[in-house]
């Protein structure tokens, strides 16, 4: 029903406006008696074989929602009812920021893809922390953290530490985002020296806690094999929990959408079907080259149960949806979970 009736109507309107419209609809719907129970009945599939342990955490199923959809932790309870095994909020920055100028979110329908240059628009770490402190569901939540746009890279550690402290008591794991293409200079932090220093300091603060939280690193799909080798070394040297592979890409190769239309959209990170193969390649490379020394969470171009299984067969311990969820609808989570049990 979603692909036949709902998405054709939603896709007639600006992508970002529709996102906020859907958020409001879900908030209103959850105030209606029995609607949350109905959504769980429609979209949640539970099975003992789906329960997955990663980095000392126990997930009810391995299918999560990637960061970017619920930037301010405003929808965790609603999204839990749609069958996800975990929700990743953010990217959260220390101070609120509006993000880049609009329009900044674009659909490439022929490619089942999105281009976004949102620019870490969010209400700040304190707001996200307060929202999570009042949530009702006990679903696993990850906190994806970044730096403010006006913070120079040499002071970036300060921003990550502020987010870490603000969110520590309300999230189950952290994700260090240094791979978004939409904050100027951010990807420079993926270089081995600055990234190692950043993660070491975060780990030092983490280990001072009575119960440290797993810290994952989210990387770009555009890294070379040599850079991926550096990532493997960094994970081992810093002792972080693992890697999320991958973020959006700056590549525009082999798209079905007319080249002039893509050029008119301009800069931004590409997600969805064009990223499927590359993200799987990165997952397989990291897992094989490291001899499965750490868990890899797979994200990028998952729009079917088959593509989800490709990620897990390549070595992904967990997977995440974003663009596929938008194009295929909430039923995708349940279909993937059923396929995982059948496998």
N, C-alpha and C positions, 0 to 999 in steps of 0.2 A: 504493500500500500504506500509506503514512504516514497519509493522511486516512481510509482505511477501517478500518485495524486499529490503528495506533499512537496517533494523537492522541486518539481517543475514550477510550482507557484512560488516557493521560496527563492528560487534562482532567478526570478524576474526582477528582484530588487537588489540593491547594493549589499554586498556580502557582509560588511561590518554591521550595517543597520539590522540586517536579518539576524545576525548572531545575537545582538542585544534584545531583539524582539523575542527570540526563542528562549533566552534566559528569563525574561519577564513572564512568558507563558508558563514555563516550568515552575516558577515561584508561585504564581497564582494557582496553578493546578494542584500543587502540593497542599494548598489550604482547603481543598475540597475533600470531604470525607471519602475514604476508600480509594482515592486516585493513586496514592503511593503504593498501596497494596496491589492495585490493578497493574501498574507499571512493572512491579517486581514479578508478578505472575506472567506478564507478557514477555519480559526481556531477560529475566535472570534464570540461569541454568547452573545448578549445583551438582557436584559429583565428587566423591572422595579422590578420584584420580586427578582432579584439577588442582587440588591443594598443592602449593609449590613453596618450598623453602629456599630463600636466596639471601645471602649475607646475614643470616641469623634471623630473618623476618619470615613470617608465615602468611602467604597470600592465599585468599580463597580460590582464586584462579589466576593464571598468568597473563591475562589480558588487561592492560591498563590504558588510561587516557593520558596522552602526552601533554606536556606543558604547553601553554598558549591558549587553551580553551577556557580554563578557569583561572585567570590571572590573579584574581584577588580572593580566592578561596570562598567565593560566594555561592557555589553550587554543589559542594561536596555531597550533601545529603541527597540532593535530587539526582546527581549522577550515579551515586551508589545504587539507586533503584533501577538503573538501566543495565545492570549486570556486570559492571567492571570489577576487576579484582583489586584495583588500586587506582588512585587519582594523583596526578602530579600537578601541583598548582604553580603559578608563576608564569614567566620569570618575574621574581620579586626583586626590587631594588630598595636600598635603604630609605630614600626619600621618594615621595610621589613624583611621577613625571608623566606628561601628556603623551609622549611618544612622538612619532614623526607626523608630518602634515597629512591630512586626508585629501583624496582617497589613498588607502594604503593596504587594502586587501582586495585581491582580484581572482576571479575564477577563470581557469582555462578549461572549459567544459569538454572540448574535444580530447584533451589529454587527461581528464579526471585529475586535475592538478589545481594548486593554488600558488599565487605569488603574494608574499606579504613583506611589507617593510614597516611593521608596527612600531618597532623601536622601543621595546620594553615599556609600553604604556601600562601603568599600574598605580595603585593608590598607596604604595609603600609597604614596608615590612610590618609596621605596627598595625596597620589595618588588617593585613592578612592573618597576623597572629591572633588578633582579637576575634576574627571570624572563626578561625579553627578552634579557638577555646570554647566556643558555644555550639559547635556542631553536635548532632545527635547520633549519627552513624559512627561505627567503629572501623570503617574501611581504612586500609592502609593509605597514608598520604605522604607523598614526597614533596619536598620544598626545593623548587628550582630557583637558584639565586644568581644575581648578576650585579653589575656595577651601574651607577647612574651615568648618563651620557656625558655630563660635564666633569666627571671625575677622571683625571689623567691616569694613564695606565700605571705609572709609577706609584700611584696612590690607590690602585684598585683593591689591594689586599684589605685596606680599611673598610671598603664597602662590603666585601664578602664576609668579613668578620662581624659587621653590624647585623647583616641578615642572619648569619649563623646564630648569633646570640638571641636575636629577636624571635626566631622560629624554633629554637632547639626544643622547647618543651611541648610543642604542638604538632610536630611532624615526626614521621617514622624514619625517614632517610633524607639526605640532601643530594642535590645535583648542582655541580659547579658548571655554569654555562659560560664558556669562553668562545663559543662557536657560532653565535648568531651573526649573520652578515649585516644586520641592520643597526648596529651601534658602531660608529666609526672607530677603527683601531682595535676593537675587541678581539678579533681573531689573532692579533699579534701576540696575545697572551697564551696562545697554543704553542708557542715556541718553547723548546725544552727547558731553557734556563728559567724564564719567568714563571712558567707553569709549575715546575718542580718546587720553586720557592713558595709559590702561592699555596699549593696543596700541602706542603710540609707544615706551613704555619697553621693552616686549618686543622690538620691532623693533630698538631701539638695542642691546640685548644680543645679539640674533640676528646683527646685522651685524658685531659684533666677532668672530664665529666665522670660521674659515678657509673653511668651507662652510656658509653659513646654510641653515636649514631653512624650507620653506614654512609659513606660519602662516595658518590659516583661522579664521573667526569663525562660531560656530553661533548662529543666531538663532531666536526664537520665531515661530510662525505667527500670533500675535495682534497683531503690529505693524501700525499703520496705514500707509497709503501715504506719509504725511509722514515717519513714522519710517523707512520703507524708503528714502526719499530720503536721510535722514541716514546710513543704513548705507552707501549708495553713496558719499556724500561721505567718510565715515570710511575706507572701504577705499582710496579714491584718495589721501587725505591721509596715511595711515599706511604705505601701500605693502605691506600684507599680501597674501597670495596670492589670497584669495577668501573665499567664504561657503558655509556649509553650511545649507541651507534644507529642512526646518525641524526644530526640536525638537518636543516634545509640546505640546498645547494645553490651556488651562484651560476652554475652551468645552465645553458639553454639549448643543449644539443638534442636533435631528433624529435622535436616537438611537432605535433600535428597542427596546432594553432598557427595561423598565418604569422610569418616573421614580422611583418609590419605592426601587427597588433601587439606582439610581445615587446617589440622595441618601444611602442607607445606607452606601455605600462611602465617600463624602465626598471630601476634597480629593485632588489628584494630577493628573498629566499624562496626558492621553488620547492614545493612539496607535492606528494601524491605519486601517481603511477610512474612518471618519468624517473623517480628516485628508487623504484623497487629493486632493480638489479644491482645498482651501485651499493645501496645500503646492505644488501645481502652479502655482496663481495667483501665489504669492510668487516662485517660480523665474522664471516668465515676466516678471513685473514687473521684477525685478532685471536680468535679461538685456536686456530691451528698453529699459528706462529708462537703463541704463548703456552701451547700445550694445555689449554683450558685452565690456566693458572688463576683466573678470576672470572666472575660472571659478567656476561655482556647482555645488556638489554637492547633488543632489536626494535627499531622504529624507522619507518620510511616506506611509503607506498604499499601499505597493507590494506587491501580492499576486498579480500576474499579469504575463506578458510585455507585455500591452497597456498596463498601468499604468506599467510601466518605460519603454516607448517614449513614452508621454505625457510623462514627465519629460524624456527626452532631446530630444524634439521641442519642448518648451518652452524648451530651452536648456541643460539640465543636462549638464555635461561628464562627470560620474560619478554613480552612484546608490548608495544604501545601503539595506539591508533590516534590519528588526528584527521587528516584529509579524507581517508577512506571512510571514517565515521560520518563525515559531513556528506559525502556523496552516496553512501550506501544506507545510512540511517542506523538507529540503535539496534536493529535486529542483527547487525553484523557481529556484535559481541557474542550473542547466544549461538550463532551459527559456527563461529570459530571454536567456542568452548565444546560444542557437540563434536566437531571434527577432531579435536584434540583427544577426546575420550575414545572415539572410534579408532584412532590411529594405533 
